[in-house]
Amino acid sequence: MLKISNPYGLNSHGVMSTLHGSTVHAVYVYDSDQNYEVAYIEIDMDGKIRHALAETKGVLPSLFLSPDSVLPVPDRSGLDKLKPIRSVVGEYVGNVGNCSVFHNGDIFNPKKEDKLEILEFANGDFKKRVTAKIPLPQCEHIFIDENQDEMYAFSYGDGNLLIRKMDLGGNIGQQNTVHLDCDLFSVVSVSQGPWVQLIAVTDNCLSRVTVEPDGKIQSEYSGTGISAIFALGSKKVGRGAVSLPFYP
């Protein structure tokens, strides 16, 4: 077990997995006056620190992978064309083509449209930043398929799950509404069709749900409580699927 400590306090502000299995952590490191500096710490799969970098540009952390899967934390010397931009607002969703995608929604105002924030890259360099609105209803989840070329918005209300395919401009294409009786849900994977795998929670009971392209639903009951959650997280859930990440 790796333990990182500071007598005046540490505060985590994001973590990102890399393709070779390590994780990069954005950490606020406090001093005796409770002022802080941002540090980036990369930890490998054996729990050892690979890199540690103090942020010297005064930039708050927005961790994401560029389309060529580069997280330029350890060494920025080669980024001579780096363009400064304001902090990205929103949750990093993933990559489509040569763009990194973020989703920003206002949960306190259901009449306000969600936004996509797009960072476009060319030949590994940041090119431009654009935003696009997503037509109502608001989205609980934005998910990119396993091939990173299709994006889907998921909205839930009145027992119905709305699945909408959209492009980077927020334009809606194929859409489907299926009945799903649950209190909470989390999308696990999407593949072409689309085939959708998700976890549904109803009255503290968890189920693994498959939504087929024709709207049919298959549901597998998995029990209650934390043991059921870990059982779900350990299962394979179809071609190109991912396992749910769990943190202590």
N, C-alpha and C positions, 0 to 999 in steps of 0.2 A: 504494500500500500504506500502510495506517495502522499506525503503531507507537506503542504506549503503554508507557511505561517508568516505573520507580520505582527509585531507587538501593538500596532495602532489600528489594525483591521484591514481586511480584504473584502471585496464585494464583487461577485461574478456578474458580468453583464453580457453574457452570450457565450455559446460554444458551437463549434462547427467541426464536423467530421471531414477528414481528407480521404482521398482515394486509396492511400496506402495504409489506412487504418488508424492513424493518429488523430488526435483531437486538438484543436486550437481554442484556447480559452482567452476571452477578453476580461481583464481583471482591473478593478480600481484599487490602487495601493495607497493607503492613507498614511499621513505623517502625524506628528504629535499635535498639530493644530487642526487636524481633520481636513486638511487639504489633500487632494489626491492627484495621482498621475495614472495614466492608462498604460498597462503592460499587456503584451500578448505572449502567452506561454503555450508551446506545442509539446504535447505529451504523447509518447508512443504507446504501442499496445502492451509493452512490458511495464508501463507506469514510470518510465524515465523521461526526463525533460530533454527534448531534442533541441529546442531553440527558445530563447527568451528575448523579447524585444521591447524596449521602452518607447512609447509613442512620443515623438518629438515635434510633431506637426500640429498638436493641439486639436486632433480630430477624435470625435467620439466614435466608439466602435459600431460598425455595421458589417457583420461577418457574412460573407457569401463566397461562392465559387464562381469564377468567371467561366464563360463557355468552354474554354480550353482547360478547365479544371485546375486553374492556378489560384492559389491563395497566397498573395505576395507578402507574407509576413516576415520570413527570415531575412530576406535580402531584397531591398528596393533599389539597389544601385543601377540595375538595368532598366529601370522605369523612367528613362529620361524624358518621355513624352507624357508623363502622368499629368492629367488636368485636375486641378482642385475643384470639387463640387461640394455643395452643402450636404449635410447628413441625409441619408436615405430614410424616409419615413415609411414604415410598413414591415411586413413579415416576408422574409425571403422564401419564395416558393420553389424556385429551381431555374433551369435554363431551357429556352426554346431557341434552336438555331444558334445565332451569334449574340443572343440577348440573355441577360440575367433579369429575372422577373420578381417583383415585389408586390404584395397585396396590402392595401390600406383601406380599412373600413371603420366607420364610426358606429359602435354598438349602442351609443346613447341617442342616436338619431336615426330611427329606422326608415325615414323618408329620404335620407341622404344616400346617393349612389356611392358604391365602392369604387376605388380607383386602382388601376395597375400603374406601377412605376417601372419603367423599362430602362435598363442600362445596356446600350448597344456597344459591341466591341468589333474591331476590325484588325486582323493580324495580331491579336493579342493585346492591342491597345484600346483604351476607352475612347469611343467615338462621340456619342451623344446620349442625352437623357431625355426621355419623353414620358408623358403620362396619358392615360386613357381612362374614361369612365365606363363602368359596367352597368348596364340597365338594371333597374330594380326587378326583383327583390334582392336584398343584400345577401351576401354569400357567407356561409359558415366556413367553407373550405374552398380553396383554389388548388387544383392538383394537376400536375403534368404527367403524361403517360410515360410508360417505361422506355419508349424510343425518343423521348424528349422532343417530339414534334407536334403534339396535340395537347391542348389545355382545356380543362373542364372546371366549371363553377358549380358548386353544390349549395342549394338553399333548401331549408326545411320549414314547413309551417302547416298547421291543421292536419297533421298526420300524413303529409305528402312530401316526398323528396323530389325536388326539381334538379335535373342534371342537364347542364347546358354546355355545349362545346363552343369555344370562342377563340378568336384570334388575338394577336397582340394589340390590336386597336380596340378591344372590348366588343367587337361585333359578334353577335350571336348567330351560330349556325344551327346544327342539329341539336334538338332538345327533347327530353323525355321526362315524364312525371310518373312516379311509382308510389304506391301506398306503402308507408313504412311507419309502423306504430312503435315509437321509442321516445325516451327522454333525452338521450344524447347519442351522438354518433361521431365516429372518426374514420375518415377514409384511409385505407391502408395501401391500395394499389389500383391503378387503372391501366388497362391494356386495350388495344384496338377493338372496336365494336360499337360502343365500349363495353368491356367487361369490368365491373366495379366490385372490389372487395372492400368491405367496411366492417367496423365493430359497432354494434348497437347496444345501448344500455337501456333496459326497461325494468323499473321497480327493483333496481339493484341487481338485476340479472343480465349477464352478458351473452351475446350471440355473435357468431361470425356470419355475416350476410353476404351473399353473392347476388348482384343485380345483373341479369343477362341482357344482351343487346335488345331483345324484344320486350323487355320490361318485366319478365318473370323474375321472381325472387326465391332464392333458396336460403334457408336459415338453419344454422346449426347451433343448438343451445350448448353453452359451455359452463354453466354453473354461476355461482355467486361469489363475491368477495375477491380479495387480492390474489388468491391462488388461481382463480379462473382467468384473471387478467394475465398472469404470467404464462398460463397454459396457452392462451391465445397468442401471446407474443412469441412463443417458441415454435409455432406452426408455420409450415410453408402455405402460402395462400395463392397458388397459381403461378403461371409462367411469368418470370421476371418480377415476382412479388418481393416485398420486403418484410422483415420482421419488425414489430413495434419496438421502439427503443424505450427502456425503462431506466430511470435514474434514482438512486437512493435519496 
